Amino acid sequence: MAAKTNSNSWITYPKTNSPAQIRLFCFHYAGGNATVFRTWSQHLPGTIEVCPIELPGRGRQINLPSFIHIDPLVNAAAQALLPYLHKPFAIFGYSMGALIGFELTRILRSKYNITPLHLFVAARRAPQIPDPKPPIYNLPEADFIQEIIRLNGTPNAVIENQELMQLFIPILRADFRVLDTYNYTNQSPLTCPITVFGGLQDKEISYDYLTAWQEQTTASFSIHMLDGDHFFIHSSPSLLFKTIAEKLEG
C-alpha cells in the first residue's frame, strides 16, 4: 500500500494516526530513505504515531539536492518539523540518523526551547568521539563502492546493477560527506532521556562508543545490545520495538 502523505515533503505516514498521543520522528541511515520505517506502525502501540523522515535527494524529495553538511540539514529539518511539535514527540535516529537526531535535538533546544520526550539512537558512536577512520566520501568510485560493500547495508541487487549504482552513489557520497565533515561542538548535556541500541556483531561501533552517549544527557540513560551487525535494524527489530514502546508508554 502506498504511504499516505501530507503537504510536508519531509514527513511520510505509512499509517496516519491522528489520535496518537506521541509522534516518533525517525531518521534513516546513510543511503537509506523513509521506507526503512514503513512497517514500524504495525509493530508499535497505537498511542505512537510513526513519522518517517524523507531527507532531500531521495524518495518524495528526490528532485532536491542532498545536503552535504549537517548544520544546514538539521536547521532545515527543524523548520520542517516545527508545525508538528505541538504534540509530545520523540526522535529515533539510526547510524547517520542518530547524529542528525542528536544535532536536531540540540537545535530545537537552542532555537525554539523545545525538547523531545526521548532521544533514541542506534548504531552510532557518541558524537564527541572523533571518527577513527579517514573520510570515504571522496574516494575514487571503485574504492568507495568497496567501502559500501564492506559496511553490508546495500542490497546485492543494487550493488550488482550498474545503472542503479550510478543513481545511488551520489546519494551515498552526500550522506557520507555529512558524516565525514561533522565537527562536534561542546554544549551542555540534553535534559531528555537517551536510549542507545547497538549490534552485538557490529565491527564498526564498539560498546564503549555506545556507552559514551551517557555524557550527552542529565536524564536517564540505557543501552540495549541486539543480535546483528551494523544493520541490526533489519535482523533484530522486535526488541527495538519493545524497548521504544516501553520507554514512551512507561
C-alpha positions in Angstrom: 0.0 0.0 0.0 1.3 3.4 -0.9 2.2 5.6 2.0 -0.2 8.3 2.9 1.4 11.7 2.8 0.7 15.3 3.9 1.8 18.5 2.4 5.1 18.4 4.2 7.5 16.5 1.9 9.9 15.7 4.8 7.3 13.6 6.6 5.7 10.4 5.3 3.0 8.5 7.1 2.8 4.7 6.3 -0.3 4.8 8.6 -1.9 8.0 9.7 -2.8 8.0 13.3 -4.1 11.4 14.3 -5.4 10.3 17.8 -2.0 9.1 18.8 -0.6 10.8 21.9 3.1 10.8 20.8 4.8 11.4 17.5 8.0 9.4 16.8 10.2 11.1 14.1 12.5 8.6 12.5 15.8 9.4 10.7 17.4 6.7 8.5 20.9 5.6 7.9 23.3 6.8 5.1 21.9 5.9 1.7 18.5 5.0 3.1 15.2 6.6 2.8 11.9 6.8 4.7 10.8 3.3 3.6 13.2 1.9 6.2 10.4 2.6 8.7 7.4 1.7 6.5 6.2 -1.2 8.7 7.0 0.3 12.1 3.4 1.5 12.7 2.4 -2.2 12.6 4.7 -3.1 15.5 4.3 -0.1 17.8 1.3 0.7 20.0 -1.5 2.9 18.6 -0.5 5.6 21.1 2.6 6.3 19.0 2.4 7.9 15.5 5.4 6.8 13.4 6.6 9.7 11.3 9.5 8.6 9.0 11.6 11.5 7.7 12.5 11.7 4.0 15.7 13.6 3.5 16.2 15.7 0.3 17.8 13.8 -2.6 15.6 10.6 -2.3 12.0 9.4 -2.3 9.5 12.3 -2.4 12.4 14.7 -2.2 14.5 13.2 -5.0 14.4 16.4 -7.1 16.0 18.4 -4.3 19.8 18.4 -3.8 21.1 16.2 -1.0 22.6 18.0 2.0 26.4 17.6 2.3 26.9 19.3 5.8 24.9 18.6 9.0 24.2 22.2 10.2 22.0 23.2 7.2 20.5 19.8 7.2 19.3 20.0 10.9 18.2 23.6 10.5 16.0 22.7 7.6 14.7 19.6 9.4 13.8 21.8 12.4 11.9 24.2 10.2 10.0 21.3 8.5 9.1 19.6 11.8 8.2 22.7 13.8 4.5 22.7 12.8 4.2 19.1 14.1 5.8 19.6 17.5 2.6 20.8 19.3 2.2 17.1 20.4 4.6 15.3 22.7 7.3 13.8 20.4 10.4 11.6 20.4 13.2 11.2 17.9 14.8 8.0 16.7 17.9 8.0 14.6 19.8 5.1 13.0 23.5 5.5 12.3 23.7 8.7 10.3 20.2 9.4 11.5 21.4 9.2 15.1 23.8 12.0 14.6 21.1 14.0 12.8 18.6 13.3 15.6 21.1 14.4 18.2 22.0 17.7 16.5 18.3 18.3 15.7 17.5 17.9 19.4 20.2 20.5 20.2 18.9 22.9 17.6 15.3 22.6 18.9 16.5 23.3 22.4 18.7 26.3 21.5 16.5 28.0 18.9 12.9 27.0 19.9 13.1 26.0 23.6 11.6 22.6 22.7 12.7 19.2 24.0 11.6 15.7 22.9 10.3 13.2 25.4 13.1 10.9 24.4 16.0 10.5 22.1 16.7 7.0 20.7 20.0 6.5 18.9 21.2 3.3 17.2 24.4 2.0 15.6 26.3 5.2 16.0 29.2 6.2 18.3 28.7 9.1 20.7 29.1 12.4 18.8 32.0 13.6 21.0 34.2 10.7 19.8 36.1 11.5 16.6 35.9 9.2 13.7 38.9 6.8 13.9 38.9 6.2 10.2 39.7 8.6 7.3 36.9 10.0 5.2 35.4 7.9 2.4 33.1 10.3 0.6 35.9 11.5 -1.7 37.4 8.1 -2.6 37.6 7.1 -6.2 34.5 5.3 -7.3 35.9 1.7 -7.2 37.3 2.2 -3.6 34.1 4.0 -2.5 32.0 1.0 -3.7 34.2 -1.4 -1.8 33.7 0.5 1.4 29.9 0.4 0.9 30.1 -3.3 0.3 32.1 -3.8 3.4 29.5 -2.0 5.5 27.0 -4.6 4.3 24.0 -2.2 4.2 23.3 -2.1 0.5 21.4 -5.0 -1.2 23.3 -7.1 -3.6 20.6 -6.4 -6.2 21.6 -2.8 -6.1 25.4 -3.3 -6.0 25.2 -5.7 -9.0 23.1 -3.3 -11.0 25.3 -0.7 -12.6 22.5 1.7 -13.5 21.1 1.6 -10.0 24.5 2.2 -8.5 25.1 5.2 -10.7 21.9 6.7 -9.2 22.7 5.6 -5.7 26.4 6.6 -5.4 25.7 10.4 -5.4 23.3 10.0 -2.5 25.7 7.8 -0.6 28.6 10.3 -1.2 26.5 13.2 0.0 25.4 11.3 3.1 29.0 10.2 4.0 30.1 13.7 3.4 27.7 14.8 6.1 29.3 12.3 8.4 32.9 12.7 7.4 32.8 16.5 7.8 31.0 16.6 11.1 32.7 18.6 13.8 31.4 18.2 17.4 30.9 21.3 19.4 30.7 21.1 23.2 27.4 22.2 24.7 25.6 21.4 27.9 24.1 17.9 28.1 20.5 17.3 26.9 17.7 17.1 29.6 15.8 14.3 27.8 16.4 10.6 28.3 18.7 8.9 25.8 18.3 5.2 24.9 21.0 3.6 22.8 20.9 0.5 20.6 23.9 -1.4 19.3 24.6 -4.6 17.3 26.4 -7.4 19.1 28.3 -8.2 15.9 28.8 -4.7 14.7 32.5 -4.3 13.9 32.2 -0.6 13.3 30.7 0.6 16.6 32.1 -0.8 19.9 30.2 -1.0 23.2 32.4 1.8 24.6 31.5 4.0 21.7 27.8 3.5 22.6 28.1 3.9 26.4 29.8 7.3 25.8 26.4 8.7 24.8 25.6 8.8 28.5 27.7 12.0 28.7 25.1 13.7 26.5 22.2 13.7 29.0 21.5 14.6 32.5 18.3 12.4 32.4 18.1 8.7 32.4 20.2 6.6 30.1 20.1 3.0 28.9 21.8 0.8 26.4 20.5 -2.3 24.6 22.6 -4.7 22.6 20.8 -6.6 19.8 21.8 -9.6 17.7 23.2 -8.5 14.4 25.8 -6.4 12.7 25.7 -2.7 11.9 22.3 -3.1 10.3 20.6 -5.0 13.1 17.6 -2.8 12.4 16.7 -5.4 9.7 17.7 -8.6 11.5 16.5 -7.9 15.1 13.7 -5.4 15.1 11.4 -7.0 17.8 13.5 -5.9 20.8 13.9 -2.5 19.2 10.1 -2.1 19.0 9.5 -3.5 22.5 12.1 -1.1 24.1 10.8 2.0 22.3 7.2 1.2 23.3 8.2 0.7 27.0 10.2 3.9 27.1 7.4 6.0 25.6 4.5 4.4 27.4 6.2 3.9 30.8 
